[in-house]
Each structure stands twice: as structure tokens, then as C-alpha cells.
Amino acid sequence: MGRRSERLSRQGMLAGETGDGDVIQVVSRAFDVLRCFEGHESRLGNLEISNRCGLPRSTVSRLTHTLTRMGQLVYLPRDQKYRIGPSAVAMSTTMMKGLQLRNLIRLRLQDVADQLPGTVGFVIPDRFHLVYLEYARAANALGLHEATGSRISMATTAAGHAYTAALDPEIGDALIAEMEREIPDGAKLLTPRIEANRRHLREHGYVVACGLWSPHINGVGVPMWSPQYQTYVVTTIGLLSAMYDEKRLHAEVAPQMVELGAAVGSLLEGADGDIFSNRLDRKSLPVTAHNNNKMIKTEVMNELEAGTRRPRPAGSIRAGDGRR
């Protein structure tokens, strides 16, 4: 693998977010089309897809024709619309092989949700949004209600601010520059906060965002590097601001979220080992004691090129021992 694969691995982002000239636009646009088929929007026509993607209808027509020939979409003559095809379903099924890992992560999320009346989530980035891979909440949870597959804004959430703060500065700045071109309102929220978020993440291992998505919701996000997804993922929680102001977030919520991040990071680290043969138990995982204020930068190593060598553990970024 050459420099391009190493760069993509190090950035942990979609190539289109970096502004690289080597991005094949037709491939990027094809995925934009497929991304339109989410949630309850299971049947869409070319005009609807065009409106969602911001692409000319003629371009969308060529893309949907090609995706249909590939089995990624299915055309419904009676409705003159498309739906997700068998090849796309098969691809997503293959990607779900890590389901047992996600079950273990959900148990960890539930441990925290049983103690705090909010929604606890495990999210992964998707361009300018993050998607819930898993979530948990107590029966008495109030305020924010999300579900697996829900998309949240990167610019208005604690998870998004934690993710952008975790990126190498040049990569984070490139992402924000891309936002300025496509969603300027989002960039206006992130830009003045990015340096403070980076500093707080280095010193404390988490990021707080209050009242950005809604004046009634405050949140905490803890990012960690995932070898499986080759990107930063985030554990996050949203709580009612009337119950948890910023001071209470730092004092009571953040310590539990940092510990959760360490536990999830340990699961991610062991995902290629014995974790898939273990039972789904709730045995507590050790959290390394804090002893300094250093943070190691992203491991610059492409595992495909490295052969049998392994990168350092993929725990959460935390101020304590300087390891991810």
C-alpha cells in the first residue's frame, strides 16, 4: 500500500472531506445517492434523490441506473421509484459481523445509562454527521432520544466536537474548511471552539458542549481510535440542561464517561482477539490510573503494510497515561 492508503488510514475520515484532488467524484456521488435511503425513506424517485443530494437530475438518473445494474438499488416500475437492492443489503450484512462486539459495547453503555438519566451512545462519523451504532438509556431517561442508525450533526453536538478535537489539527482544519463551503452555519459553531476543545481534550480526555443542538440539552463526548473502522469513534451522553449544567457535567458526568471510553477502548483493542469467543458478561474492565498530562498523537501506521505488527492499544484519548 502506498502513501495514499497510509494518509486515509491516519486521517480516519472520508477522502472527500480532505479536499484531495485524487477523489473520484462519481464514486463519492454514488455513495451520496445510497445515503439518501435511510430511515423511513425507503422508496425515492430521481427528483427526490436530486433534491437531497443537490445533484442535477440527469446525473442522478445515470447514477441510479448504474447502481440498479449493480444490484445496489432496485427499480419499482409501478411507483417509478427506487429502493435499496440485494447487493447493498448483502454488503451491510457482511459489515455486521462485528455485532457481538457491538453487543458488548451496548452493555457498557447501559451500565452508565442505569446511573444517569440521559441517552448514552456510541457513534461513528459520516461526513458532517455522526451515526449511532449503539445507544442505551434508562427507563426514566428524559430529553434526548436517539436510536441505532440516527444521524446527529457534527457541529451541534458534544460527540461532534469531541471527534473534531481528536483529529490531527491539519485534518480537523480541513474538515472545518469543507464545512465552510457546504454547511457554513455548522462551521461557525465549530471554528471558535475548536482550539479550546483540543486543549480540554488533551488535558482532561473529554469535551463538553452545552445548548448547541438545543438549549435544553447538554452533553459530554469521549473520542477513541478504532482499529476496526480506522477512524475516531465517540462515546457520548445527552442530558437535560435543567438537571445537569456545565459544572455538574464536569463534576459528575465526565468521570463516568471517561471510564466508559476506557472500557469501550479496551473492547475495540481486543476485537480481533478473544473477544468474539467470550460470553457477554458484565465483568468490569480496568481503567489505567492518571499519572501525567501527555497525549500521544495518532499512530501513523497502516496495519495492512505492517504485517503482523500491532499498533498501540486503542483506548480512549485521556490525559492520564497519554495512551489512546
Residue frames as qw, qx, qy, qz and C-alpha x, y, z in Angstrom:
[[0.000, 0.890, 0.456, 0.000, 0.00, 0.00, 0.00],
 [0.459, 0.395, -0.002, 0.796, 1.30, 3.47, -0.83],
 [0.121, -0.001, -0.338, 0.933, 1.14, 6.89, 0.71],
 [0.427, -0.272, -0.292, -0.812, -2.50, 7.40, -0.24],
 [0.716, -0.364, -0.580, -0.132, -3.69, 4.43, 1.85],
 [0.506, -0.160, -0.512, 0.676, -1.48, 5.50, 4.72],
 [0.055, -0.146, 0.068, -0.985, -2.93, 9.01, 4.57],
 [0.590, -0.342, -0.394, -0.616, -6.50, 7.74, 4.60],
 [0.712, -0.289, -0.610, 0.196, -5.71, 5.40, 7.50],
 [0.360, -0.066, -0.397, 0.842, -4.08, 8.18, 9.50],
 [0.205, -0.208, -0.067, -0.954, -6.87, 10.66, 8.87],
 [0.068, 0.291, 0.897, -0.325, -9.67, 8.29, 9.77],
 [0.349, 0.521, 0.197, -0.753, -12.03, 10.26, 7.52],
 [0.698, 0.571, 0.429, 0.051, -13.79, 10.03, 4.22],
 [0.565, 0.016, 0.295, 0.771, -11.40, 11.07, 1.48],
 [0.136, 0.707, 0.432, 0.543, -13.84, 13.67, 0.20],
 [0.389, -0.887, -0.231, 0.087, -13.57, 15.58, 3.45],
 [0.625, -0.450, 0.146, 0.621, -9.91, 16.39, 2.94],
 [0.307, 0.871, -0.062, -0.378, -10.22, 18.21, -0.37],
 [0.486, -0.320, 0.683, 0.441, -7.72, 15.88, -2.06],
 [0.435, 0.513, -0.330, -0.662, -7.67, 16.16, -5.83],
 [0.160, 0.214, -0.935, -0.231, -7.44, 12.38, -6.27],
 [0.441, 0.225, 0.711, -0.500, -11.01, 11.74, -5.10],
 [0.003, 0.181, 0.802, 0.570, -13.13, 10.11, -7.83],
 [0.327, 0.022, 0.187, -0.926, -16.24, 12.27, -7.78],
 [0.650, -0.056, -0.506, -0.564, -18.56, 9.72, -9.41],
 [0.538, -0.130, -0.801, 0.229, -17.83, 7.22, -6.61],
 [0.053, -0.099, -0.504, 0.856, -18.43, 9.88, -3.96],
 [0.456, 0.026, -0.109, -0.883, -21.71, 10.86, -5.62],
 [0.618, -0.095, -0.728, -0.281, -22.84, 7.24, -5.86],
 [0.378, -0.211, -0.761, 0.483, -22.47, 6.90, -2.11],
 [0.171, 0.079, 0.216, -0.958, -24.34, 10.18, -1.66],
 [0.585, -0.071, -0.459, -0.665, -27.23, 8.60, -3.57],
 [0.605, -0.171, -0.775, 0.062, -27.18, 5.46, -1.42],
 [0.193, -0.080, -0.581, 0.787, -27.03, 7.59, 1.71],
 [0.381, -0.140, -0.112, -0.907, -30.42, 9.09, 0.80],
 [0.725, -0.220, -0.554, -0.345, -32.08, 5.75, 1.53],
 [0.236, 0.100, -0.752, 0.607, -32.09, 5.95, 5.31],
 [0.288, 0.115, 0.547, -0.777, -34.74, 5.67, 7.99],
 [0.537, 0.444, 0.636, -0.332, -38.29, 5.58, 6.65],
 [0.413, 0.700, -0.245, -0.529, -37.28, 6.98, 3.24],
 [0.638, -0.128, 0.744, 0.153, -37.19, 3.52, 1.69],
 [0.539, 0.508, 0.585, 0.330, -38.56, 4.50, -1.76],
 [0.072, -0.724, 0.059, 0.684, -37.26, 7.51, -3.64],
 [0.669, 0.672, 0.283, 0.141, -37.52, 8.83, -7.19],
 [0.636, 0.250, 0.052, 0.728, -34.79, 10.60, -9.12],
 [0.028, -0.759, -0.091, -0.644, -36.23, 14.03, -8.35],
 [0.674, -0.727, -0.037, -0.127, -36.34, 13.30, -4.61],
 [0.851, -0.189, 0.046, 0.488, -32.77, 11.98, -4.68],
 [0.434, 0.526, 0.102, 0.724, -31.68, 15.02, -6.68],
 [0.278, -0.833, -0.059, -0.474, -33.18, 17.36, -4.08],
 [0.797, -0.599, 0.031, 0.071, -31.49, 15.51, -1.22],
 [0.814, -0.070, 0.155, 0.556, -28.07, 15.24, -2.88],
 [0.006, 0.854, -0.086, -0.513, -28.02, 18.63, -4.56],
 [0.356, -0.192, 0.719, 0.565, -27.04, 16.95, -7.83],
 [0.423, 0.263, -0.346, -0.795, -28.56, 17.53, -11.30],
 [0.826, 0.091, 0.367, -0.417, -31.39, 15.18, -12.07],
 [0.774, 0.525, -0.332, -0.126, -29.57, 13.92, -15.20],
 [0.178, 0.533, -0.775, 0.290, -26.57, 12.96, -13.06],
 [0.538, -0.164, 0.655, -0.504, -28.80, 11.21, -10.53],
 [0.870, 0.306, 0.034, -0.385, -30.54, 9.32, -13.35],
 [0.625, 0.525, -0.575, 0.047, -27.22, 7.95, -14.61],
 [0.058, -0.418, 0.790, -0.445, -26.12, 7.01, -11.09],
 [0.687, -0.025, 0.500, -0.526, -29.38, 5.23, -10.18],
 [0.850, 0.399, -0.218, -0.265, -29.29, 3.34, -13.49],
 [0.446, 0.506, -0.707, 0.211, -25.75, 2.14, -12.78],
 [0.260, -0.301, 0.738, -0.546, -26.50, 1.29, -9.15],
 [0.828, 0.113, 0.222, -0.502, -29.55, -0.68, -10.26],
 [0.782, 0.444, -0.429, -0.083, -27.47, -2.68, -12.76],
 [0.251, 0.447, -0.758, 0.404, -25.05, -3.42, -9.90],
 [0.590, -0.379, -0.713, -0.008, -27.83, -4.60, -7.58],
 [0.219, -0.043, -0.471, 0.853, -27.28, -1.76, -5.11],
 [0.399, 0.202, 0.217, -0.868, -30.74, -0.39, -5.95],
 [0.238, 0.331, 0.900, 0.157, -33.96, -1.95, -7.24],
 [0.201, 0.002, -0.229, -0.952, -36.32, -0.07, -9.59],
 [0.269, 0.396, 0.804, -0.353, -40.05, -0.22, -8.85],
 [0.095, 0.226, 0.591, 0.769, -41.84, 0.38, -12.20],
 [0.188, -0.701, -0.673, -0.141, -45.26, 0.87, -10.64],
 [0.333, -0.838, -0.231, 0.366, -44.05, 3.65, -8.35],
 [0.528, 0.735, -0.059, 0.421, -41.28, 4.87, -10.68],
 [0.334, -0.845, 0.355, -0.222, -39.03, 4.89, -7.64],
 [0.600, 0.362, -0.676, 0.227, -36.03, 3.03, -6.25],
 [0.733, -0.635, 0.143, -0.198, -35.29, 1.14, -3.06],
 [0.233, -0.647, 0.725, 0.023, -32.15, -0.44, -1.60],
 [0.803, 0.300, -0.431, -0.283, -31.17, -3.56, -3.55],
 [0.966, -0.246, -0.079, 0.011, -29.91, -7.01, -2.54],
 [0.711, 0.334, -0.276, 0.554, -26.23, -6.24, -3.10],
 [0.063, -0.623, 0.280, -0.728, -26.39, -3.31, -0.69],
 [0.795, -0.468, 0.073, -0.378, -28.17, -5.49, 1.87],
 [0.955, 0.016, -0.180, 0.235, -25.54, -8.23, 1.47],
 [0.435, 0.508, -0.310, 0.676, -22.78, -5.67, 1.92],
 [0.360, -0.611, 0.250, -0.660, -24.35, -4.32, 5.10],
 [0.940, -0.295, -0.055, -0.163, -24.81, -7.86, 6.42],
 [0.804, 0.230, -0.291, 0.465, -21.10, -8.50, 5.93],
 [0.125, 0.568, -0.302, 0.756, -20.35, -5.33, 7.83],
 [0.654, -0.542, 0.074, -0.522, -22.48, -6.58, 10.71],
 [0.816, 0.054, -0.542, 0.192, -20.01, -9.37, 11.52],
 [0.258, 0.247, -0.537, 0.764, -18.88, -7.23, 14.42],
 [0.524, -0.559, -0.312, -0.562, -22.31, -7.49, 16.03],
 [0.771, -0.413, -0.434, 0.218, -21.04, -9.32, 19.10],
 [0.430, 0.033, -0.214, 0.876, -18.55, -6.54, 19.75],
 [0.203, -0.405, -0.149, -0.879, -21.39, -4.05, 19.49],
 [0.692, -0.517, -0.454, -0.218, -23.42, -6.08, 21.97],
 [0.673, -0.267, -0.374, 0.580, -20.58, -5.86, 24.45],
 [0.176, 0.181, -0.034, 0.967, -20.32, -2.12, 23.88],
 [0.421, -0.515, -0.353, -0.658, -24.07, -1.74, 24.40],
 [0.713, -0.480, -0.484, 0.165, -23.77, -3.44, 27.78],
 [0.475, -0.126, -0.227, 0.841, -21.15, -0.87, 28.79],
 [0.101, -0.339, -0.199, -0.914, -23.39, 1.96, 27.60],
 [0.590, -0.542, -0.483, -0.354, -26.27, 0.54, 29.63],
 [0.627, -0.309, -0.475, 0.535, -24.11, 0.46, 32.76],
 [0.177, -0.028, -0.104, 0.978, -23.77, 4.24, 32.52],
 [0.333, -0.347, -0.413, -0.773, -27.38, 4.79, 31.42],
 [0.599, -0.487, -0.636, 0.007, -28.58, 2.98, 34.53],
 [0.478, -0.400, -0.361, 0.693, -26.85, 5.64, 36.62],
 [0.038, -0.298, 0.061, 0.952, -27.56, 8.80, 34.60],
 [0.451, 0.586, 0.604, -0.295, -30.99, 9.87, 33.22],
 [0.263, 0.693, -0.296, -0.602, -29.86, 10.53, 29.67],
 [0.911, 0.404, 0.046, -0.068, -29.13, 8.87, 26.34],
 [0.436, -0.607, 0.587, 0.311, -25.70, 7.22, 26.08],
 [0.809, 0.565, 0.047, -0.156, -24.40, 6.50, 22.60],
 [0.587, -0.316, 0.555, 0.498, -21.56, 5.02, 20.57],
 [0.522, 0.800, 0.149, -0.257, -21.24, 6.93, 17.29],
 [0.648, -0.046, 0.462, 0.604, -19.14, 6.86, 14.12],
 [0.086, 0.584, -0.105, -0.801, -18.53, 9.79, 11.73],
 [0.509, 0.461, 0.659, 0.306, -20.23, 10.12, 8.34],
 [0.283, 0.590, 0.217, 0.724, -19.12, 13.31, 6.56],
 [0.045, -0.427, 0.229, -0.874, -20.58, 16.18, 8.59],
 [0.748, -0.409, -0.035, -0.521, -22.69, 13.94, 10.82],
 [0.051, -0.308, 0.921, -0.231, -22.25, 11.07, 13.25],
 [0.718, -0.121, -0.489, -0.481, -24.32, 7.89, 13.23],
 [0.604, -0.422, 0.527, -0.425, -25.41, 5.96, 16.32],
 [0.476, 0.223, -0.842, -0.122, -24.06, 2.41, 16.11],
 [0.476, -0.369, -0.778, 0.179, -25.37, 1.65, 19.59],
 [0.199, -0.502, 0.149, -0.828, -27.24, 3.50, 22.31],
 [0.433, -0.353, -0.796, 0.232, -28.70, 2.93, 25.75],
 [0.196, -0.437, 0.138, -0.867, -30.90, 4.84, 28.16],
 [0.046, 0.104, 0.847, -0.519, -32.60, 4.25, 31.48],
 [0.017, -0.576, -0.804, -0.150, -36.34, 3.80, 31.73],
 [0.137, -0.854, -0.368, 0.342, -36.62, 7.25, 33.32],
 [0.444, -0.066, 0.275, 0.850, -34.42, 8.97, 30.72],
 [0.194, 0.852, 0.356, -0.332, -35.60, 12.45, 29.78],
 [0.024, 0.786, -0.282, -0.550, -34.80, 14.81, 26.94],
 [0.292, 0.551, -0.641, -0.447, -32.66, 13.46, 24.10],
 [0.811, 0.066, 0.555, -0.170, -33.98, 10.27, 22.49],
 [0.343, 0.583, -0.607, -0.417, -31.96, 8.67, 19.72],
 [0.934, 0.030, 0.321, -0.156, -31.88, 5.20, 18.21],
 [0.596, -0.216, 0.618, 0.466, -29.44, 2.97, 16.34],
 [0.445, 0.438, 0.577, 0.527, -28.93, 4.48, 12.89],
 [0.010, -0.954, -0.272, 0.123, -29.90, 8.01, 13.94],
 [0.573, 0.373, 0.020, 0.730, -27.74, 10.77, 12.49],
 [0.310, -0.867, -0.232, 0.312, -26.67, 13.76, 14.55],
 [0.367, 0.899, -0.088, 0.224, -24.90, 16.93, 13.49],
 [0.757, 0.036, -0.258, 0.599, -21.15, 17.12, 14.00],
 [0.190, 0.464, -0.094, 0.860, -21.29, 20.88, 14.58],
 [0.441, -0.536, 0.005, -0.719, -24.02, 20.98, 17.24],
 [0.902, -0.360, -0.194, -0.138, -23.25, 18.00, 19.48],
 [0.485, -0.728, 0.485, -0.001, -20.70, 17.08, 22.13],
 [0.867, 0.034, 0.455, 0.199, -19.88, 13.95, 20.11],
 [0.612, 0.718, 0.142, 0.301, -19.09, 16.02, 17.04],
 [0.048, -0.935, 0.286, -0.202, -16.95, 18.48, 18.97],
 [0.704, -0.495, 0.505, 0.060, -15.07, 15.60, 20.59],
 [0.850, 0.298, 0.359, 0.245, -14.48, 13.93, 17.23],
 [0.447, 0.836, -0.013, 0.317, -13.14, 17.07, 15.53],
 [0.307, -0.865, 0.374, -0.133, -10.94, 17.84, 18.54],
 [0.833, -0.284, 0.460, 0.116, -9.39, 14.35, 18.35],
 [0.782, 0.565, 0.134, 0.226, -8.34, 14.69, 14.70],
 [0.593, -0.116, 0.094, 0.792, -4.82, 15.80, 13.86],
 [0.030, 0.664, 0.186, -0.724, -5.07, 19.62, 13.63],
 [0.078, 0.313, -0.535, -0.781, -4.44, 19.79, 9.89],
 [0.096, -0.263, -0.911, -0.301, -7.13, 17.18, 9.26],
 [0.052, -0.641, -0.653, 0.399, -9.61, 18.85, 11.59],
 [0.032, 0.574, -0.059, -0.816, -8.96, 22.23, 9.97],
 [0.081, 0.086, -0.739, -0.663, -9.50, 20.72, 6.51],
 [0.072, -0.462, -0.884, -0.017, -12.81, 19.24, 7.67],
 [0.017, -0.697, -0.402, 0.594, -13.97, 22.60, 9.02],
 [0.027, 0.404, -0.388, -0.828, -12.89, 24.29, 5.77],
 [0.089, -0.184, -0.873, -0.443, -15.06, 21.80, 3.88],
 [0.070, -0.622, -0.723, 0.292, -17.92, 22.63, 6.23],
 [0.022, -0.562, -0.047, 0.825, -17.46, 26.33, 5.48],
 [0.126, 0.158, -0.625, -0.754, -18.12, 25.58, 1.82],
 [0.311, -0.244, -0.846, -0.358, -21.06, 23.21, 2.28],
 [0.452, -0.705, -0.543, -0.056, -22.65, 23.98, 5.68],
 [0.264, 0.513, -0.246, 0.779, -21.33, 27.40, 6.77],
 [0.555, -0.640, 0.032, -0.531, -23.65, 27.60, 9.78],
 [0.946, -0.280, -0.132, 0.102, -22.06, 24.45, 11.19],
 [0.668, 0.282, -0.203, 0.658, -18.56, 25.78, 10.64],
 [0.094, -0.679, 0.115, -0.719, -19.48, 28.97, 12.52],
 [0.777, -0.568, 0.018, -0.270, -20.28, 26.85, 15.58],
 [0.949, -0.104, -0.056, 0.293, -17.13, 24.73, 15.42],
 [0.550, 0.586, -0.147, 0.577, -14.47, 27.25, 14.41],
 [0.134, -0.752, 0.290, -0.577, -14.43, 29.44, 17.54],
 [0.791, -0.481, 0.246, -0.287, -14.47, 26.38, 19.81],
 [0.922, 0.260, -0.275, 0.077, -12.01, 24.02, 18.14],
 [0.379, 0.527, -0.558, 0.517, -8.82, 25.18, 19.90],
 [0.441, -0.428, 0.478, -0.627, -10.44, 25.17, 23.34],
 [0.952, -0.025, 0.024, -0.303, -11.88, 21.72, 22.61],
 [0.779, 0.386, -0.431, 0.241, -8.47, 20.39, 21.58],
 [0.087, 0.527, -0.579, 0.616, -6.85, 21.79, 24.69],
 [0.663, -0.313, 0.360, -0.578, -9.53, 20.42, 27.01],
 [0.969, 0.126, -0.158, -0.145, -9.32, 17.02, 25.34],
 [0.582, 0.460, -0.544, 0.392, -5.56, 16.91, 25.81],
 [0.066, -0.441, 0.571, -0.690, -5.81, 17.89, 29.46],
 [0.547, -0.118, 0.530, -0.637, -8.93, 16.00, 30.56],
 [0.150, -0.025, 0.971, 0.185, -9.80, 13.38, 27.95],
 [0.190, 0.604, 0.774, -0.005, -13.30, 14.62, 27.07],
 [0.028, 0.151, 0.217, 0.964, -15.22, 17.51, 25.51],
 [0.110, 0.542, 0.691, -0.465, -18.38, 19.24, 26.75],
 [0.020, -0.233, -0.423, -0.876, -20.97, 21.04, 24.61],
 [0.047, 0.451, 0.689, -0.565, -23.89, 22.90, 26.15],
 [0.304, 0.686, 0.377, -0.543, -27.02, 24.11, 24.41],
 [0.020, -0.371, 0.571, 0.732, -25.75, 23.92, 20.82],
 [0.076, -0.208, -0.891, -0.397, -28.23, 21.40, 19.43],
 [0.372, -0.700, -0.501, -0.347, -30.97, 22.53, 21.80],
 [0.090, -0.620, 0.364, -0.689, -30.92, 24.96, 24.73],
 [0.798, -0.402, 0.145, -0.426, -32.40, 22.13, 26.78],
 [0.991, 0.015, -0.045, 0.127, -29.65, 19.56, 26.10],
 [0.105, -0.831, 0.546, 0.007, -26.06, 19.42, 27.37],
 [0.987, 0.133, -0.085, -0.013, -23.60, 16.69, 26.52],
 [0.395, -0.684, 0.590, 0.169, -20.20, 15.07, 27.01],
 [0.879, 0.444, -0.155, -0.081, -18.17, 13.25, 24.34],
 [0.529, -0.592, 0.581, 0.181, -15.11, 10.97, 24.67],
 [0.716, 0.580, -0.309, -0.234, -13.29, 10.03, 21.41],
 [0.647, -0.405, 0.631, 0.137, -11.12, 6.96, 20.85],
 [0.301, 0.502, -0.655, -0.477, -9.31, 5.44, 17.89],
 [0.873, 0.077, 0.392, -0.280, -10.92, 2.34, 16.39],
 [0.216, -0.380, 0.795, 0.421, -8.62, -0.09, 14.53],
 [0.449, 0.372, 0.812, 0.028, -11.71, -1.78, 13.08],
 [0.346, 0.850, 0.395, -0.046, -13.12, 1.37, 11.46],
 [0.585, 0.109, 0.120, 0.795, -9.78, 3.19, 11.06],
 [0.051, -0.653, -0.149, -0.741, -11.32, 6.38, 12.42],
 [0.034, -0.092, 0.619, -0.779, -12.15, 8.03, 15.70],
 [0.413, -0.521, -0.683, -0.303, -15.39, 6.88, 17.28],
 [0.106, -0.372, 0.340, -0.857, -17.06, 8.58, 20.22],
 [0.317, -0.484, -0.798, 0.169, -18.97, 7.59, 23.33],
 [0.054, -0.282, -0.001, -0.958, -21.35, 10.38, 24.25],
 [0.129, -0.515, -0.798, 0.283, -24.25, 11.29, 26.51],
 [0.099, -0.430, -0.216, -0.871, -27.02, 13.87, 26.26],
 [0.261, -0.429, -0.735, 0.455, -28.77, 15.15, 29.40],
 [0.063, -0.880, -0.412, -0.229, -31.34, 17.79, 30.27],
 [0.336, 0.446, -0.234, 0.796, -29.60, 21.09, 30.93],
 [0.482, -0.652, -0.008, -0.585, -32.10, 21.88, 33.68],
 [0.910, -0.414, -0.025, -0.015, -30.73, 18.90, 35.62],
 [0.803, -0.197, 0.165, 0.538, -27.10, 18.93, 34.52],
 [0.179, 0.973, -0.100, -0.108, -25.49, 22.32, 33.97],
 [0.619, 0.630, -0.420, 0.210, -21.90, 22.59, 32.76],
 [0.179, -0.616, 0.642, -0.420, -20.45, 22.50, 36.26],
 [0.795, -0.156, 0.485, -0.329, -22.32, 19.31, 37.09],
 [0.877, 0.455, -0.141, -0.054, -21.27, 17.75, 33.77],
 [0.368, 0.652, -0.586, 0.310, -17.61, 18.22, 34.66],
 [0.316, -0.474, 0.656, -0.496, -18.01, 17.07, 38.26],
 [0.687, -0.045, 0.610, -0.392, -20.39, 14.11, 37.97],
 [0.851, 0.453, 0.148, -0.219, -20.85, 13.02, 34.35],
 [0.437, 0.761, -0.478, -0.041, -17.41, 13.40, 32.78],
 [0.258, -0.496, 0.818, -0.137, -15.61, 10.95, 35.13],
 [0.732, 0.137, 0.632, -0.213, -18.11, 8.21, 34.28],
 [0.713, 0.681, 0.020, -0.165, -17.86, 8.95, 30.56],
 [0.169, 0.745, -0.645, -0.011, -14.05, 8.87, 30.61],
 [0.460, -0.256, 0.834, -0.163, -14.22, 5.50, 32.35],
 [0.776, 0.423, 0.405, -0.234, -16.75, 4.32, 29.77],
 [0.511, 0.789, -0.306, -0.150, -14.42, 5.47, 27.00],
 [0.107, -0.577, 0.808, -0.049, -11.57, 3.46, 28.53],
 [0.633, 0.028, 0.743, -0.213, -13.77, 0.36, 28.73],
 [0.737, 0.617, 0.191, -0.198, -15.00, 0.69, 25.15],
 [0.275, 0.802, -0.520, -0.102, -11.44, 1.39, 24.00],
 [0.354, -0.378, 0.852, -0.075, -10.34, -1.87, 25.63],
 [0.736, 0.326, 0.559, -0.197, -13.10, -3.72, 23.78],
 [0.583, 0.786, -0.113, -0.171, -12.03, -2.18, 20.48],
 [0.027, -0.707, 0.705, 0.038, -8.42, -3.11, 21.21],
 [0.394, -0.188, 0.896, -0.085, -9.33, -6.76, 21.78],
 [0.722, 0.386, 0.139, -0.557, -11.87, -7.07, 18.97],
 [0.642, 0.505, -0.535, -0.214, -9.51, -9.08, 16.78],
 [0.093, 0.363, -0.886, 0.273, -8.59, -11.44, 19.59],
 [0.121, -0.159, -0.963, 0.180, -10.55, -13.49, 22.09],
 [0.300, 0.128, 0.304, -0.895, -13.46, -11.09, 22.45],
 [0.619, 0.100, -0.387, -0.677, -15.63, -12.91, 19.91],
 [0.599, -0.050, -0.799, -0.017, -15.35, -16.20, 21.77],
 [0.066, -0.006, -0.673, 0.737, -16.17, -14.72, 25.17],
 [0.104, -0.637, -0.764, -0.002, -19.60, -14.67, 26.71],
 [0.031, -0.658, -0.134, -0.740, -21.47, -11.39, 27.00],
 [0.556, -0.517, -0.538, 0.365, -20.72, -10.74, 30.64],
 [0.074, -0.943, -0.078, -0.316, -20.52, -7.53, 32.65],
 [0.777, -0.330, -0.127, 0.522, -17.10, -8.10, 34.18],
 [0.042, -0.975, 0.026, 0.215, -15.56, -4.73, 34.92],
 [0.758, 0.454, -0.045, 0.466, -12.59, -3.63, 32.86],
 [0.553, -0.499, -0.138, 0.652, -9.60, -1.94, 34.48],
 [0.256, 0.936, 0.107, 0.215, -9.08, 1.77, 33.88],
 [0.679, 0.166, -0.233, 0.676, -5.49, 2.95, 33.90],
 [0.353, -0.772, -0.292, 0.440, -4.72, 5.45, 36.66],
 [0.312, 0.916, 0.017, 0.253, -3.94, 9.03, 35.65],
 [0.728, -0.479, 0.007, 0.490, -0.34, 10.00, 36.14],
 [0.339, -0.259, 0.240, 0.872, 0.64, 12.68, 33.63],
 [0.354, 0.705, 0.250, -0.561, -0.72, 15.19, 31.14],
 [0.021, -0.394, 0.672, 0.627, 0.64, 13.90, 27.85],
 [0.777, 0.389, 0.363, -0.336, -1.35, 12.66, 24.89],
 [0.447, -0.173, 0.708, 0.519, 0.17, 10.57, 22.12],
 [0.414, 0.433, -0.251, -0.760, -0.71, 11.68, 18.59],
 [0.897, 0.264, 0.072, -0.348, -2.50, 9.41, 16.14],
 [0.663, -0.281, 0.638, 0.275, -0.50, 6.26, 15.40],
 [0.474, 0.667, -0.327, -0.473, 0.85, 6.69, 11.89],
 [0.201, -0.271, 0.929, 0.153, 0.86, 3.06, 10.82],
 [0.723, 0.172, -0.292, -0.602, -1.12, 1.25, 8.19],
 [0.695, -0.274, 0.629, -0.217, -1.86, -2.18, 9.62],
 [0.897, 0.419, 0.118, -0.077, -2.05, -3.71, 6.14],
 [0.493, 0.737, -0.409, 0.217, 1.50, -2.60, 5.47],
 [0.287, -0.673, 0.587, -0.347, 2.71, -3.53, 8.95],
 [0.552, 0.144, -0.820, -0.048, 2.10, -7.24, 8.55],
 [0.640, -0.402, -0.648, 0.094, 1.94, -8.89, 11.94],
 [0.252, 0.028, -0.404, 0.879, 2.99, -5.82, 13.91],
 [0.202, -0.735, -0.646, -0.034, 0.30, -4.28, 16.05],
 [0.056, 0.630, -0.066, 0.772, -0.27, -0.58, 16.79],
 [0.032, 0.108, -0.665, 0.738, -0.61, 0.65, 20.32],
 [0.034, 0.447, 0.861, -0.239, -3.84, -0.02, 22.24],
 [0.055, -0.424, -0.440, -0.790, -6.97, 1.74, 21.03],
 [0.229, -0.559, -0.665, 0.440, -8.30, 3.02, 24.31],
 [0.072, 0.940, 0.323, 0.087, -9.87, 6.44, 24.72],
 [0.383, 0.519, -0.192, 0.740, -7.80, 9.59, 24.50],
 [0.561, -0.781, -0.273, -0.028, -7.29, 10.57, 28.07],
 [0.050, 0.892, -0.330, 0.306, -4.97, 12.87, 29.94],
 [0.784, -0.565, 0.239, -0.091, -3.91, 10.28, 32.46],
 [0.746, -0.319, 0.488, 0.322, -1.36, 7.99, 30.83],
 [0.092, 0.639, -0.431, -0.631, -1.07, 9.56, 27.41],
 [0.177, -0.017, 0.921, 0.347, -2.32, 6.47, 25.54],
 [0.535, -0.042, -0.344, -0.771, -5.32, 6.09, 23.28]]
